[in-house]
């Protein structure tokens, strides 16, 4: 188990479970069920607003790509996608799954703090479910700014550091015996990031914050709690749990949020 700023966090889970990332019974598939469609719909709306609605040919970098949930979606839009992740097992799983689906995606092993790609090489950079895990958020943002072309877009989502996120992401998902899905600290509340903090970091590294939306389950809280227990007991898969939670855009950013920034041209 790694320690970041003295805080224990189990980022090694992405290596241990990364080889079966696409398996619906893998806890990591929770990230795919409704989160991938929600993120993609929001990002496509922003692409259209920014005059990039015809995404074919865009060069896209997916930081912390895992086994390629978002990478594959952008590849299907005709983008030239590169995925970077520190977990070798996840990268290999992404290569296999893309090949099986006939998708051309370049996967590289590497960290967000030191991206193995050249300067100003990408029209779009994705960073989903990543910033709350990394050792040096300012450095990841700096690297993002480095690899984006002038006029390029940075798409992100992360978890807010609030009372709501402490209850939902820490207590319910990790600590309470009846509902917890993980027995190790996949998330640490102190590493969550407030929108104002992220906006300041983006501006400091030369990226202009341009939009924000809440991102949260839209299912009823009692139904969500029941489904967490069903997944915990094996009565439904983790992917099915993700679908039933019905993540999507919401007004409140109290749990998590997604947004974008622009590298000025």
Buried (B, 14 or more C-beta within 10 A) or exposed (E): EEEBEEEEBBBEBBBEBBBBBBBBEBBBBBBBBBBBBBBBEBBBBBBEEBEBEEBEEBBBBBBBBBBBBBBBBBBEBEBBBBBBBBBEBBBBBBBBBBEEEEBEBBBBBBBBBEBEBEEEBBBBBBBBBBBBBBBBBEBBBBBBBBBBBEEBBBBBBBBBBBEBBBBBBBBBBBBBEEBBBBEEBBBBBEBBBBBEEBBEBBEEBBBEBBBBBBBBBEBEEEEBBBBBBBBBEEEBBBBBBBBBBBBBBBEBBBBBBBBBBBBEE
